[in-house]
Amino acid sequence: MALKVPIFIVVSKVDLCSHGTVERTVRQLERVFKQPGCNKVPMVVLNPDDAVTAAQQFAQSACITPIFTLSSVSGESLDLLKVFLNILPPLSNSKEQEDLMQQLTEFQVDEIYSVPDVGTVVGGTLYSGVCTEGERLVVGPTEDGRFLRLKVDSIQRNRSACRVLKAGQAATLALGNFDRSLLRKGMVMVSPKMNPTICCQFEAAIVLLFHAKTFRRGSQVTVHVGNVRQTATVERLHGKDELRTGERAVVRFHFIKHPEYLRLTAKLLFREGVTKGIGHVTRLLPHNQYLNHDQNLQDY
């Protein structure tokens, strides 16, 4: 909810409890969603007409939150969930995908495998551009802020061979004998024509959702930005000495291990124990070693 991701609720295993227990659970959910911090409009789906209406309104407004009560054992209301999912339109329209496909290739690395007789394989999502079999890309950043050249040997989607990957699609890419130890989750594979901005420091406009004490300079949190996850130190709070729950500020973070590839306006989530906060990236402070693009490309 904090990231404004549309959600719907499925209360499962209703065959294990009484009707009254299910109703109490639904009422609790409705109370939570109507609280000021949530601003959601709960909608209990009871029949096929409700499922159709919920799908249509869900696509138009992120405030609508359908609630399903079902059982996979008895099959109760399972058909309503299927109707809802079948009617839901795609998250992005064709024009948005066309625009992204015109941009340079950028593949986000989420998983890394070693497959017998195939070699190193990476799984992830193509954020922009088009990727084809045999295409040459660069992957990084490494711990010292460099990008390494590689070649895409083959592509698979849904366990089937695929020659072309388009923006927005998830897939696995075979990289042949590329050394798996040089890869990590959070890296990107991009077109050699791109001059990606990588940074150890960045600034973000944040809101502190919860913190037991105070949030100040020197605090360490785990930062999540897309597929990037790394511990960062708070270097500076602009205009403030400390933050308390519910307060906002522009904060400078410093990754403690190695530089990362980030995009301006990207959504950010950070946490440490019970500490939680969200925001978006407002400024990138480029990694000082990334001065000459050609010098920082290495053959592997």
C-alpha positions in Angstrom: 0.0 0.0 0.0 2.8 2.4 0.8 4.3 1.8 -2.7 0.8 2.4 -4.2 0.7 -1.0 -5.7 -2.9 -2.1 -6.5 -3.9 -5.0 -4.2 -6.7 -7.4 -3.7 -7.3 -9.8 -0.8 -8.1 -13.5 -0.9 -9.2 -15.1 2.4 -8.6 -18.8 1.9 -9.5 -22.0 3.7 -13.0 -20.8 4.7 -14.0 -24.5 4.8 -12.1 -24.8 8.1 -14.1 -22.2 10.1 -17.6 -21.0 10.7 -19.4 -18.4 8.6 -19.3 -16.0 11.6 -15.5 -16.3 11.8 -15.2 -15.5 8.1 -17.4 -12.4 8.5 -15.4 -11.2 11.5 -12.2 -11.5 9.4 -13.7 -9.6 6.5 -14.9 -6.8 8.9 -11.4 -6.5 10.4 -10.0 -6.1 6.9 -12.6 -3.5 6.0 -11.7 -1.5 9.2 -8.0 -1.6 8.3 -8.5 -0.5 4.7 -10.7 2.5 5.8 -8.1 3.9 8.1 -6.6 7.3 7.1 -3.2 5.8 6.2 -4.7 3.3 3.8 -7.5 5.2 2.1 -8.8 2.1 0.4 -12.4 1.2 -0.6 -12.9 -2.5 0.3 -15.4 -4.4 -1.9 -16.5 -7.9 -0.9 -17.1 -10.1 -4.0 -20.1 -12.3 -3.5 -21.3 -13.2 -7.1 -20.2 -13.1 -10.7 -21.6 -9.5 -11.2 -19.5 -8.3 -8.3 -16.4 -10.0 -9.8 -16.9 -8.2 -13.1 -17.5 -4.8 -11.4 -14.5 -5.3 -9.2 -12.2 -6.0 -12.1 -13.4 -3.0 -14.1 -13.1 -0.6 -11.1 -9.8 -2.1 -9.9 -8.3 -1.3 -13.3 -9.5 2.3 -13.1 -8.7 3.1 -9.5 -5.9 1.9 -7.1 -8.3 2.7 -4.2 -10.7 -0.2 -5.0 -9.7 -3.3 -3.0 -11.7 -6.5 -3.8 -12.0 -9.1 -1.1 -12.6 -12.8 -2.0 -13.5 -15.5 0.5 -12.8 -19.0 -0.9 -11.8 -22.6 -0.4 -9.6 -24.6 -2.6 -11.0 -27.8 -1.0 -14.7 -27.2 -1.6 -14.2 -24.9 -4.6 -16.4 -22.2 -2.9 -16.0 -18.8 -4.8 -13.0 -20.1 -6.7 -14.9 -19.3 -9.9 -15.4 -15.7 -8.8 -11.6 -15.2 -8.5 -11.1 -16.8 -11.9 -13.6 -14.4 -13.5 -11.9 -11.4 -11.8 -8.4 -12.4 -13.0 -9.6 -13.1 -16.6 -11.2 -9.7 -16.9 -8.3 -7.7 -15.5 -6.6 -5.7 -18.3 -2.8 -5.7 -18.8 -0.9 -3.4 -16.4 0.7 -1.4 -19.2 -0.9 -0.5 -22.6 0.6 -1.3 -26.0 1.7 2.3 -26.6 3.8 2.3 -23.4 5.4 -0.9 -24.4 6.2 0.5 -27.9 7.8 3.5 -26.3 10.0 1.3 -24.0 11.0 -0.9 -26.9 12.4 2.1 -28.8 14.9 2.7 -25.9 18.2 1.1 -25.4 18.3 -2.5 -24.0 18.2 -2.8 -20.2 17.8 -6.2 -18.5 17.5 -6.4 -14.7 19.2 -9.5 -13.2 17.1 -11.1 -10.5 18.4 -14.7 -10.5 21.6 -16.5 -11.4 21.9 -20.2 -12.3 24.5 -22.8 -13.5 22.8 -25.2 -15.9 24.7 -28.4 -17.1 25.6 -28.3 -20.8 24.3 -24.7 -21.0 26.6 -22.8 -18.7 25.7 -19.6 -16.8 22.0 -18.5 -17.0 20.5 -15.3 -15.6 16.8 -14.7 -15.0 15.1 -11.3 -14.9 13.0 -8.8 -16.7 13.7 -6.6 -19.7 13.0 -3.1 -18.5 13.5 -1.4 -21.9 14.5 -2.1 -25.5 14.6 -5.4 -27.4 17.0 -8.3 -26.7 17.8 -10.9 -29.4 19.8 -14.2 -29.5 23.4 -13.5 -30.2 23.2 -9.9 -29.0 26.3 -8.4 -27.3 25.6 -6.5 -24.0 27.6 -5.3 -21.0 26.8 -6.4 -17.4 27.6 -4.5 -14.2 28.4 -2.7 -12.1 31.2 -4.9 -10.6 32.5 -4.1 -7.1 34.9 -1.6 -8.6 32.3 0.0 -10.8 33.1 -1.6 -14.1 31.0 -3.3 -16.8 31.9 -6.5 -18.5 31.2 -7.5 -22.1 29.2 -10.6 -22.8 27.1 -12.4 -25.4 23.5 -13.7 -25.1 23.7 -17.3 -26.4 19.9 -18.1 -26.1 16.7 -16.9 -24.6 13.8 -18.8 -22.9 10.4 -17.7 -21.9 8.0 -20.0 -20.0 10.6 -22.8 -20.6 10.3 -22.4 -24.3 13.0 -21.1 -26.7 12.5 -17.5 -27.7 14.5 -15.5 -30.3 13.3 -12.0 -29.3 12.6 -10.5 -25.9 10.5 -7.3 -25.7 10.4 -4.6 -23.0 8.3 -5.7 -20.0 8.8 -9.5 -20.5 10.5 -11.8 -18.1 12.9 -14.5 -19.3 16.1 -16.4 -18.7 19.2 -15.7 -20.8 22.0 -18.2 -21.4 25.5 -16.6 -21.2 27.6 -19.6 -22.1 30.9 -19.9 -20.3 30.7 -16.5 -18.6 32.0 -16.8 -15.1 29.0 -17.0 -12.7 31.1 -15.6 -9.8 31.3 -12.3 -11.5 27.5 -11.9 -11.4 25.2 -10.9 -8.5 21.5 -10.1 -8.1 20.9 -6.4 -8.7 23.2 -6.1 -11.7 21.9 -4.9 -15.1 22.7 -6.0 -18.6 22.6 -3.0 -20.9 23.4 -2.0 -24.5 27.1 -1.0 -25.0 25.8 2.3 -26.4 24.4 3.2 -23.0 26.5 5.2 -20.6 24.8 4.0 -17.3 25.1 6.2 -14.3 26.3 4.2 -11.3 26.6 5.6 -7.8 27.7 4.8 -4.3 25.8 7.9 -3.0 22.3 9.1 -3.9 19.6 11.3 -2.5 15.9 10.4 -2.0 12.8 12.1 -0.7 11.5 9.7 2.0 8.8 9.3 4.6 9.5 7.4 7.7 6.7 4.9 8.2 7.9 3.6 11.5 10.9 3.9 13.8 11.2 2.9 17.4 13.5 5.9 18.3 14.9 8.5 16.0 16.3 8.3 12.5 19.5 10.3 12.1 22.9 10.6 10.4 24.9 7.4 10.8 21.8 5.1 10.8 22.2 2.0 8.7 19.3 0.5 6.7 18.8 -2.1 4.0 17.7 -0.2 0.8 15.6 -1.8 -1.9 15.3 0.0 -5.3 13.9 -2.3 -7.9 16.1 -5.4 -8.0 18.9 -3.6 -6.0 19.2 -4.6 -2.4 22.1 -3.3 -0.3 22.9 -1.9 3.2 23.4 1.9 3.1 24.4 4.5 5.7 22.5 7.8 6.2 25.1 10.4 5.3 22.9 13.5 5.6 19.4 14.7 6.4 18.7 18.0 4.5 17.3 20.6 6.8 16.9 18.3 9.8 19.0 16.6 12.5 16.7 13.6 12.9 13.4 12.1 11.8 10.6 10.6 13.8 7.7 8.3 12.6 5.6 10.0 10.0 8.1 12.8 9.1 9.5 13.5 5.7 12.9 14.6 4.5 15.4 14.5 1.7 18.2 12.0 2.7 21.6 11.2 1.3 22.4 7.5 1.4 25.8 5.8 0.9 26.0 2.1 -0.1 28.5 0.4 2.1 29.8 -2.3 -0.3 29.8 -1.4 -3.9 28.2 1.1 -6.4 24.8 0.3 -8.0 22.9 1.3 -11.1 19.9 3.4 -10.2 17.4 5.5 -12.1 16.0 8.9 -11.1 12.4 8.8 -9.7 12.7 5.0 -8.9 10.7 4.0 -5.9 12.7 3.1 -2.8 11.9 1.0 0.3 14.3 0.8 3.3 14.1 -1.2 6.5 16.1 -2.3 9.5 14.4 -4.3 12.2 11.2 -2.5 12.9 12.3 0.6 11.0 10.5 1.1 7.7 10.4 3.9 5.2 9.6 4.6 1.5 10.4 7.3 -1.0 11.8 7.9 -4.4 15.3 8.7 -5.8 15.8 12.4 -6.5 19.5 12.8 -7.2 22.3 10.5 -8.3 25.9 11.2 -7.2 28.0 9.4 -9.9 30.7 6.9 -8.8 34.0 8.8 -9.1 35.7 5.9 -10.9 33.2 6.0 -13.7 34.8 8.8 -15.6 35.6 7.3 -19.0 33.0 4.9 -20.5 35.4 3.0 -22.7 38.0 2.6 -20.0 35.4 0.9 -17.8 34.3 -1.7 -20.3 36.3 -5.0 -19.9 36.3 -8.0 -22.1 35.7 -11.3 -20.4 
